[in-house]
Amino acid sequence: METFQKMCLVITVIGAIIWGMIGLFDFNVVDALFGEDSAVARIVYTLVGITGLINIGLLFNHIEEAK
């Protein structure tokens, strides 16, 4: 499970970098690569959102380790 969470964390960090580029430079890498409103872009955003939810578990790892 630790490897899975690390992979999710990497995807979440990449997503954060993409959102940072949108905020700072008004440049959307996903739209530039796959086109605006494409199915692939929606899949990428969905994947980043799901991995972000999975990474919520990292916030509570210390509670499980203390038991």
ROMARLO-72837 format. One record per atom (N, C-alpha, C): residue in three letters; atom name; x, y, z. Coordinates in nm, 4 decimals, decimal comma, always signed. Atoms other than C-alpha are relative to their C-alpha. Layout:
ALA	CA	X	Y	Z
...
This chain:
MET	N	+0,0818	-0,1196	+0,0000
MET	CA	+0,0000	+0,0000	+0,0000
MET	C	+0,0861	+0,1259	+0,0000
GLU	N	-0,0878	-0,1169	-0,0063
GLU	CA	+0,2914	+0,2354	+0,0669
GLU	C	+0,0431	+0,0429	-0,1405
THR	N	-0,0405	-0,0318	+0,1371
THR	CA	+0,4048	+0,2152	-0,2981
THR	C	-0,1145	+0,0667	-0,0747
PHE	N	+0,1175	-0,0583	+0,0644
PHE	CA	+0,0515	+0,2897	-0,4175
PHE	C	-0,0193	+0,1446	+0,0434
GLN	N	+0,0157	-0,1371	-0,0485
GLN	CA	+0,0306	+0,5987	-0,1956
GLN	C	+0,1097	+0,0911	-0,0530
LYS	N	-0,1091	-0,0819	+0,0552
LYS	CA	+0,3694	+0,7198	-0,3184
LYS	C	-0,0278	+0,0333	-0,1463
MET	N	+0,0349	-0,0267	+0,1396
MET	CA	+0,2552	+0,6841	-0,6794
MET	C	-0,1103	+0,1055	-0,0069
CYS	N	+0,1071	-0,0994	-0,0051
CYS	CA	-0,0611	+0,8778	-0,5942
CYS	C	+0,0534	+0,1369	+0,0387
LEU	N	-0,0597	-0,1270	-0,0418
LEU	CA	+0,1471	+1,1434	-0,4221
LEU	C	+0,0740	+0,0660	-0,1160
VAL	N	-0,0709	-0,0543	+0,1166
VAL	CA	+0,3630	+1,1855	-0,7336
VAL	C	-0,0997	+0,0614	-0,0980
ILE	N	+0,1018	-0,0530	+0,0923
ILE	CA	+0,0516	+1,2299	-0,9502
ILE	C	-0,0614	+0,1273	+0,0563
THR	N	+0,0565	-0,1192	-0,0631
THR	CA	-0,0900	+1,4798	-0,7009
THR	C	+0,0960	+0,1184	-0,0090
VAL	N	-0,1000	-0,1072	+0,0103
VAL	CA	+0,2332	+1,6807	-0,7004
VAL	C	+0,0061	+0,0527	-0,1433
ILE	N	+0,0015	-0,0428	+0,1403
ILE	CA	+0,2344	+1,6869	-1,0815
ILE	C	-0,1234	+0,0853	-0,0264
GLY	N	+0,1223	-0,0787	+0,0142
GLY	CA	-0,1253	+1,8095	-1,0678
GLY	C	+0,0126	+0,1376	+0,0639
ALA	N	-0,0203	-0,1287	-0,0666
ALA	CA	-0,0265	+2,0812	-0,8228
ALA	C	+0,0892	+0,0914	-0,0838
ILE	N	-0,0877	-0,0788	+0,0876
ILE	CA	+0,2516	+2,1940	-1,0565
ILE	C	-0,0789	+0,0532	-0,1194
ILE	N	+0,0837	-0,0438	+0,1130
ILE	CA	+0,0023	+2,2079	-1,3444
ILE	C	-0,0891	+0,1160	+0,0432
TRP	N	+0,0848	-0,1091	-0,0482
TRP	CA	-0,2352	+2,4206	-1,1361
TRP	C	+0,0819	+0,1247	+0,0320
GLY	N	-0,0882	-0,1139	-0,0234
GLY	CA	+0,0567	+2,6416	-1,0344
GLY	C	+0,0328	+0,0733	-0,1289
MET	N	-0,0286	-0,0628	+0,1304
MET	CA	+0,1408	+2,7019	-1,3994
MET	C	-0,1220	+0,0752	-0,0519
ILE	N	+0,1217	-0,0700	+0,0410
ILE	CA	-0,2224	+2,7920	-1,4661
ILE	C	-0,0116	+0,1311	+0,0767
GLY	N	+0,0125	-0,1204	-0,0826
GLY	CA	-0,2209	+3,0387	-1,1766
GLY	C	+0,1051	+0,1045	-0,0283
LEU	N	-0,1088	-0,0956	+0,0176
LEU	CA	+0,1179	+3,1953	-1,2404
LEU	C	+0,0144	+0,0514	-0,1429
PHE	N	-0,0304	-0,0356	+0,1389
PHE	CA	+0,1477	+3,1923	-1,6178
PHE	C	-0,1207	-0,0050	-0,0929
ASP	N	+0,1213	+0,0154	+0,0806
ASP	CA	-0,2100	+3,1362	-1,7372
ASP	C	+0,0242	-0,0950	-0,1175
PHE	N	-0,0326	+0,1002	+0,1014
PHE	CA	-0,0794	+2,8333	-1,9286
PHE	C	-0,0419	-0,1365	+0,0515
ASN	N	+0,0503	+0,1300	-0,0389
ASN	CA	-0,2625	+2,5010	-1,9102
ASN	C	+0,0705	-0,1070	-0,0829
VAL	N	-0,0791	+0,1024	+0,0684
VAL	CA	-0,0236	+2,2172	-1,9977
VAL	C	-0,0902	-0,1102	-0,0542
VAL	N	+0,0881	+0,1099	+0,0416
VAL	CA	-0,3002	+1,9565	-2,0147
VAL	C	-0,0773	+0,0394	-0,1253
ASP	N	+0,0717	-0,0463	+0,1199
ASP	CA	-0,5053	+2,1613	-2,2616
ASP	C	+0,0938	+0,0144	-0,1185
ALA	N	-0,0967	-0,0154	+0,1090
ALA	CA	-0,1928	+2,2352	-2,4646
ALA	C	+0,0368	-0,1357	-0,0603
LEU	N	-0,0370	+0,1331	+0,0494
LEU	CA	-0,1094	+1,8643	-2,4902
LEU	C	-0,1162	-0,0749	-0,0643
PHE	N	+0,1107	+0,0851	+0,0429
PHE	CA	-0,4541	+1,7129	-2,5359
PHE	C	-0,1171	+0,0751	-0,0605
GLY	N	+0,1091	-0,0793	+0,0551
GLY	CA	-0,6764	+1,9986	-2,6507
GLY	C	-0,1007	+0,0373	+0,1086
GLU	N	+0,0981	-0,0464	-0,0972
GLU	CA	-0,9391	+2,1970	-2,4646
GLU	C	-0,1223	-0,0900	-0,0013
ASP	N	+0,1227	+0,0784	-0,0180
ASP	CA	-1,2356	+2,0007	-2,3301
ASP	C	+0,0052	-0,1369	-0,0664
SER	N	-0,0100	+0,1343	+0,0571
SER	CA	-1,1016	+1,6697	-2,4629
SER	C	-0,0254	-0,1036	+0,1094
ALA	N	+0,0260	+0,1084	-0,0942
ALA	CA	-1,1854	+1,3377	-2,3021
ALA	C	+0,1266	-0,0344	+0,0785
VAL	N	-0,1262	+0,0318	-0,0677
VAL	CA	-0,8169	+1,2773	-2,2215
VAL	C	+0,0285	+0,1017	+0,1099
ALA	N	-0,0218	-0,1041	-0,1009
ALA	CA	-0,7931	+1,6103	-2,0377
ALA	C	-0,0907	-0,0237	+0,1203
ARG	N	+0,0928	+0,0294	-0,1100
ARG	CA	-1,1005	+1,5192	-1,8321
ARG	C	+0,0490	-0,1189	+0,0815
ILE	N	-0,0538	+0,1172	-0,0692
ILE	CA	-0,9420	+1,1827	-1,7483
ILE	C	+0,1186	+0,0402	+0,0877
VAL	N	-0,1161	-0,0455	-0,0762
VAL	CA	-0,6191	+1,3537	-1,6376
VAL	C	-0,0449	+0,0747	+0,1250
TYR	N	+0,0479	-0,0764	-0,1149
TYR	CA	-0,8059	+1,5972	-1,4118
TYR	C	-0,0705	-0,0909	+0,1009
THR	N	+0,0672	+0,0949	-0,0891
THR	CA	-1,0196	+1,3152	-1,2699
THR	C	+0,1013	-0,0834	+0,0758
LEU	N	-0,1049	+0,0799	-0,0635
LEU	CA	-0,7096	+1,1066	-1,1997
LEU	C	+0,0704	+0,0787	+0,1093
VAL	N	-0,0658	-0,0847	-0,1005
VAL	CA	-0,5421	+1,3946	-1,0176
VAL	C	-0,0925	+0,0211	+0,1200
GLY	N	+0,0952	-0,0175	-0,1099
GLY	CA	-0,8572	+1,4533	-0,8122
GLY	C	-0,0124	-0,1248	+0,0861
ILE	N	+0,0105	+0,1258	-0,0745
ILE	CA	-0,8872	+1,0865	-0,7151
ILE	C	+0,1256	-0,0250	+0,0821
THR	N	-0,1237	+0,0219	-0,0750
THR	CA	-0,5220	+1,0638	-0,6178
THR	C	+0,0124	+0,0980	+0,1161
GLY	N	+0,0006	-0,0952	-0,1112
GLY	CA	-0,5629	+1,3771	-0,4079
GLY	C	-0,0847	-0,0515	+0,1158
LEU	N	+0,0844	+0,0577	-0,1047
LEU	CA	-0,8461	+1,2082	-0,2193
LEU	C	+0,0679	-0,1187	+0,0677
ILE	N	-0,0722	+0,1140	-0,0565
ILE	CA	-0,6377	+0,8948	-0,1731
ILE	C	+0,1091	+0,0487	+0,0952
ASN	N	-0,1090	-0,0517	-0,0826
ASN	CA	-0,3559	+1,1047	-0,0304
ASN	C	-0,0474	+0,0610	+0,1316
ILE	N	+0,0508	-0,0450	-0,1293
ILE	CA	-0,5830	+1,2292	+0,2468
ILE	C	+0,0406	-0,1008	+0,1072
GLY	N	-0,0434	+0,1039	-0,0932
GLY	CA	-0,4883	+0,8982	+0,4084
GLY	C	+0,1383	+0,0259	+0,0563
LEU	N	-0,1336	-0,0319	-0,0503
LEU	CA	-0,1307	+1,0245	+0,4409
LEU	C	-0,0056	+0,0919	+0,1219
LEU	N	+0,0143	-0,0900	-0,1141
LEU	CA	-0,2555	+1,2865	+0,6853
LEU	C	-0,0233	-0,0767	+0,1297
PHE	N	+0,0379	+0,0762	-0,1182
PHE	CA	-0,3725	+1,0141	+0,9208
PHE	C	+0,0896	-0,1207	+0,0248
ASN	N	-0,0927	+0,1112	-0,0192
ASN	CA	-0,0805	+0,7679	+0,8907
ASN	C	+0,0598	-0,0008	+0,1396
HIS	N	-0,0630	-0,0050	-0,1327
HIS	CA	+0,0720	+0,8868	+1,2157
HIS	C	-0,0929	-0,0532	+0,1083
ILE	N	+0,0953	+0,0520	-0,0974
ILE	CA	-0,2473	+0,7917	+1,4032
ILE	C	+0,0054	-0,1526	+0,0021
GLU	N	-0,0069	+0,1452	+0,0086
GLU	CA	-0,2288	+0,4319	+1,2791
GLU	C	+0,1330	-0,0520	+0,0521
GLU	N	-0,1327	+0,0436	-0,0455
GLU	CA	+0,1441	+0,4106	+1,3526
GLU	C	+0,0119	+0,0088	+0,1514
ALA	N	-0,0068	-0,0176	-0,1456
ALA	CA	+0,0893	+0,5258	+1,7129
ALA	C	-0,0673	-0,1143	+0,0746
LYS	N	+0,0734	+0,1092	-0,0673
LYS	CA	-0,1416	+0,2326	+1,7893
LYS	C	+0,0840	-0,1227	+0,0175
